[in-house]
Amino acid sequence: MTPNPRHWARELWQRSRDRGLQTHIDVLVDATGLDDYPLLAEHARQSDPSALFKLLEQTPEAALADEGPLLLRLEDGHAAWLDELLERIDCRRHLMLLFSPWPLPRLGEHLRSCTQAEWNQGRSSGVLRFYEPGLFMAVSDMLDPWQSRYLHAPVSSWHWLDRDGRPRELAGHYQAHETPPLQAALRLDAHQVAALRAWSEAEAYRREYFVLPREHGLGSQESLLQHLVQAHLAADRQGLQDFDQRDAFVAQWLREQTPGPGFSPAGTSRA
């Protein structure tokens, strides 16, 4: 049985208080696609709005700052608004909770730097979407040891609900009096880029073709995503770049690799 998001968040917050760790909780919201909940407008309506930090401000993607990752620090007086936020958005896609002793401006600047990635020997750049619950572990797992320590440096623990609505958590690397210097961007190698691309394409395939775990003998959305990632990595090994060819390959791979009846996109293709 999956928990109610409000109960999950309140329990985490209370646990932190009981342990004497901190009284605030930090909320990282991916505002992309929040069409049904105007978060910034609702935040501004609060009589005592929480501190807020837009991670994409002062980056090459600054024009999208209002629709990108937003970091909010909530104190005791913001509990009711947190309840509203958790009820109005799909937490599995848009929200992470974290505990950090760092002051919010310093935490925000650090996480902002983590959104910036370079690859192809610095010739390509873009946003590293670690703030998406569905990509967080994929990002964390593909980082090298130094990059991982850098991402997790200000955080005691991260918390999120996975695709099946189950609570997940990961310990950070917070150390008192340890503040790594800000980096302009995280440099990714070809293998790291391929791993992240496989996760993104697997998620896009799942949503576009409405793939269900039971169709492939699997018991959860998370196991399905891992299965689809392997399919897209196999497509990479075949050197397939064309969308239609990749989708056809993935459909065939699923039929061959899973005990269920398989799934075919029935001739449709990604635009």
C-alpha positions as CSV (number, residue, x, y, z in Angstrom):
1,M,0.0,0.0,0.0
2,T,1.5,3.4,-1.0
3,P,1.4,6.2,1.5
4,N,-0.6,9.4,1.2
5,P,2.0,12.1,0.1
6,R,0.9,14.4,2.9
7,H,1.4,11.7,5.6
8,W,4.8,10.8,4.0
9,A,6.1,14.4,4.1
10,R,4.8,15.2,7.5
11,E,6.3,12.0,9.0
12,L,9.7,12.9,7.5
13,W,9.5,16.4,8.8
14,Q,8.5,15.2,12.3
15,R,11.3,12.6,12.3
16,S,13.8,15.4,11.6
17,R,12.4,17.5,14.5
18,D,12.4,14.5,16.9
19,R,16.0,13.8,16.2
20,G,16.9,17.5,16.8
21,L,18.3,17.8,13.3
22,Q,16.5,20.8,11.9
23,T,13.0,22.4,11.9
24,H,12.8,23.3,8.2
25,I,12.3,21.1,5.2
26,D,13.5,21.9,1.7
27,V,11.2,21.1,-1.2
28,L,12.6,20.8,-4.8
29,V,9.8,21.1,-7.3
30,D,10.1,20.6,-11.1
31,A,7.6,23.2,-12.3
32,T,7.8,21.9,-15.9
33,G,4.3,21.0,-17.0
34,L,2.5,22.1,-13.8
35,D,-0.4,23.5,-15.9
36,D,-3.0,22.6,-13.3
37,Y,-1.2,24.3,-10.4
38,P,0.3,27.8,-10.9
39,L,2.9,27.3,-8.1
40,L,4.5,30.7,-8.2
41,A,1.1,32.5,-8.2
42,E,0.0,30.3,-5.3
43,H,3.2,30.9,-3.5
44,A,2.8,34.7,-3.8
45,R,-0.7,34.5,-2.4
46,Q,0.6,33.1,0.9
47,S,0.4,35.6,3.8
48,D,3.9,34.5,4.9
49,P,5.5,32.9,1.8
50,S,8.4,30.6,2.2
51,A,11.9,31.4,0.9
52,L,12.2,30.5,-2.8
53,F,15.1,30.0,-5.1
54,K,14.9,29.5,-8.9
55,L,17.7,27.2,-9.9
56,L,17.7,28.2,-13.6
57,E,18.1,31.9,-12.9
58,Q,21.5,33.2,-14.0
59,T,22.1,30.2,-16.2
60,P,21.8,29.9,-20.1
61,E,18.3,28.6,-19.4
62,A,17.2,31.7,-17.4
63,A,14.2,32.3,-19.7
64,L,12.7,29.1,-18.4
65,A,13.5,29.7,-14.7
66,D,9.8,30.0,-13.7
67,E,9.0,26.7,-15.4
68,G,12.1,24.8,-14.2
69,P,13.3,23.5,-10.8
70,L,12.2,25.6,-7.8
71,L,13.7,25.2,-4.3
72,L,11.6,26.2,-1.4
73,R,12.5,26.2,2.3
74,L,9.5,25.6,4.5
75,E,9.3,26.4,8.2
76,D,6.6,25.3,10.7
77,G,4.2,28.0,9.6
78,H,4.2,26.6,6.0
79,A,2.9,23.1,6.8
80,A,-0.7,23.8,5.5
81,W,0.7,25.1,2.2
82,L,2.9,22.0,1.9
83,D,-0.2,19.9,2.4
84,E,-1.9,21.8,-0.5
85,L,1.1,21.4,-2.7
86,L,1.3,17.7,-2.1
87,E,-2.4,17.3,-2.9
88,R,-2.4,19.4,-6.1
89,I,0.6,18.0,-8.0
90,D,1.8,14.6,-9.0
91,C,4.7,14.1,-6.5
92,R,6.0,11.1,-8.4
93,R,6.9,13.4,-11.3
94,H,7.4,16.8,-9.8
95,L,8.6,16.8,-6.2
96,M,11.5,15.8,-4.0
97,L,12.2,16.6,-0.3
98,L,15.6,17.1,1.1
99,F,17.2,18.0,4.4
100,S,20.2,20.4,4.4
101,P,21.7,22.5,7.1
102,W,23.1,25.0,4.6
103,P,21.6,28.5,4.3
104,L,19.2,28.6,1.4
105,P,21.1,31.0,-0.8
106,R,24.2,28.8,-0.6
107,L,22.2,25.6,-1.1
108,G,20.4,27.1,-4.1
109,E,23.6,28.3,-5.7
110,H,25.2,24.9,-5.3
111,L,22.2,23.0,-6.7
112,R,22.0,25.6,-9.5
113,S,25.6,24.6,-10.5
114,C,24.6,21.0,-10.5
115,T,21.9,21.7,-13.2
116,Q,24.7,22.7,-15.6
117,A,26.3,19.8,-17.6
118,E,28.8,19.7,-20.4
119,W,29.8,16.8,-22.7
120,N,31.4,16.1,-26.0
121,Q,34.6,17.6,-24.6
122,G,32.8,20.8,-23.6
123,R,31.4,21.4,-27.1
124,S,27.8,20.5,-25.9
125,S,25.9,21.7,-22.8
126,G,22.5,21.4,-21.3
127,V,20.5,20.9,-18.1
128,L,21.2,17.9,-15.8
129,R,17.8,17.0,-14.6
130,F,18.7,15.5,-11.3
131,Y,15.8,17.3,-9.7
132,E,13.2,15.0,-11.5
133,P,12.2,12.2,-9.1
134,G,12.2,9.6,-12.0
135,L,15.7,10.5,-13.0
136,F,17.4,11.3,-9.7
137,M,18.8,7.8,-9.0
138,A,19.8,7.4,-12.7
139,V,21.8,10.7,-12.4
140,S,23.3,9.8,-9.0
141,D,24.3,6.3,-10.2
142,M,26.1,7.5,-13.3
143,L,28.2,10.2,-11.7
144,D,31.8,9.5,-11.0
145,P,32.8,9.5,-7.3
146,W,33.9,13.2,-7.3
147,Q,30.8,14.4,-9.1
148,S,28.6,12.3,-6.7
149,R,30.3,13.9,-3.7
150,Y,29.8,17.3,-5.2
151,L,26.1,16.8,-5.9
152,H,25.3,15.4,-2.4
153,A,27.7,17.7,-0.4
154,P,25.0,20.0,1.1
155,V,22.4,17.3,1.7
156,S,21.9,15.1,4.7
157,S,19.2,13.0,2.9
158,W,17.0,13.1,-0.2
159,H,13.4,11.8,-0.3
160,W,11.0,11.1,-3.1
161,L,8.1,8.9,-4.2
162,D,9.0,6.5,-7.1
163,R,6.9,5.8,-10.1
164,D,4.9,3.3,-8.1
165,G,4.3,5.8,-5.3
166,R,6.6,4.1,-2.9
167,P,8.9,6.2,-0.6
168,R,12.5,6.2,-1.5
169,E,15.5,7.9,0.1
170,L,19.2,8.4,-0.3
171,A,21.7,9.7,2.1
172,G,23.7,12.7,1.1
173,H,27.4,13.5,1.8
174,Y,26.9,16.5,4.1
175,Q,29.9,17.1,6.3
176,A,30.0,20.0,8.8
177,H,32.5,22.8,7.7
178,E,33.0,21.2,4.3
179,T,31.9,23.4,1.4
180,P,33.3,22.5,-2.0
181,P,33.9,25.5,-4.4
182,L,31.2,26.1,-6.9
183,Q,31.7,24.4,-10.3
184,A,30.7,26.0,-13.6
185,A,29.4,22.7,-14.9
186,L,29.7,19.0,-14.4
187,R,31.7,17.4,-17.3
188,L,30.1,14.1,-18.5
189,D,31.8,11.5,-20.7
190,A,30.2,9.6,-23.5
191,H,29.1,6.6,-21.3
192,Q,27.4,8.9,-18.8
193,V,25.5,10.7,-21.6
194,A,24.4,7.4,-23.1
195,A,23.1,6.2,-19.7
196,L,21.1,9.3,-19.1
197,R,19.7,9.3,-22.7
198,A,18.6,5.7,-22.3
199,W,16.6,6.6,-19.2
200,S,15.0,9.6,-20.8
201,E,14.1,7.7,-23.9
202,A,12.8,4.8,-21.9
203,E,10.5,7.1,-20.0
204,A,9.3,8.7,-23.3
205,Y,8.6,5.3,-24.8
206,R,6.6,4.2,-21.8
207,R,4.4,7.2,-21.8
208,E,3.9,7.4,-25.6
209,Y,3.0,3.8,-26.1
210,F,1.2,3.3,-22.7
211,V,3.4,0.4,-21.9
212,L,2.3,-1.5,-18.7
213,P,4.4,-3.7,-16.5
214,R,2.0,-6.7,-16.6
215,E,2.4,-6.9,-20.4
216,H,5.9,-7.9,-19.9
217,G,5.6,-10.1,-16.8
218,L,6.8,-7.3,-14.5
219,G,5.3,-6.2,-11.2
220,S,6.1,-2.4,-11.0
221,Q,6.6,0.7,-13.1
222,E,10.2,0.9,-11.7
223,S,11.1,-2.6,-12.9
224,L,9.5,-1.7,-16.3
225,L,11.6,1.4,-16.7
226,Q,14.8,-0.5,-15.9
227,H,13.7,-3.1,-18.5
228,L,13.1,-0.3,-21.1
229,V,16.5,1.3,-20.3
230,Q,18.2,-2.0,-21.2
231,A,16.2,-2.1,-24.5
232,H,17.4,1.4,-25.4
233,L,21.0,0.6,-24.5
234,A,20.7,-2.4,-26.8
235,A,19.5,0.0,-29.5
236,D,22.6,2.1,-28.9
237,R,24.8,-0.9,-29.3
238,Q,23.2,-1.5,-32.7
239,G,24.0,2.1,-33.7
240,L,20.3,3.0,-34.3
241,Q,19.6,6.7,-34.3
242,D,16.4,7.0,-36.3
243,F,13.4,7.3,-34.0
244,D,11.2,4.8,-36.0
245,Q,14.0,2.3,-36.3
246,R,14.8,2.6,-32.5
247,D,11.1,2.1,-31.6
248,A,10.8,-0.9,-33.8
249,F,13.9,-2.4,-32.3
250,V,12.7,-1.8,-28.8
251,A,9.4,-3.4,-29.5
252,Q,11.1,-6.4,-30.9
253,W,13.6,-6.5,-28.0
254,L,10.6,-6.5,-25.6
255,R,8.9,-9.4,-27.3
256,E,12.1,-11.4,-27.2
257,Q,13.3,-10.6,-23.7
258,T,10.1,-10.6,-21.6
259,P,7.9,-13.5,-20.7
260,G,4.7,-11.6,-21.4
261,P,3.0,-11.2,-24.7
262,G,5.1,-8.1,-25.5
263,F,4.0,-4.8,-26.8
264,S,4.0,-3.3,-30.3
265,P,3.6,0.3,-31.1
266,A,1.4,-0.7,-34.0
267,G,3.1,1.4,-36.6
268,T,3.0,4.7,-34.7
269,S,6.1,6.8,-34.4
270,R,7.4,9.6,-32.3
271,A,7.0,13.1,-33.8
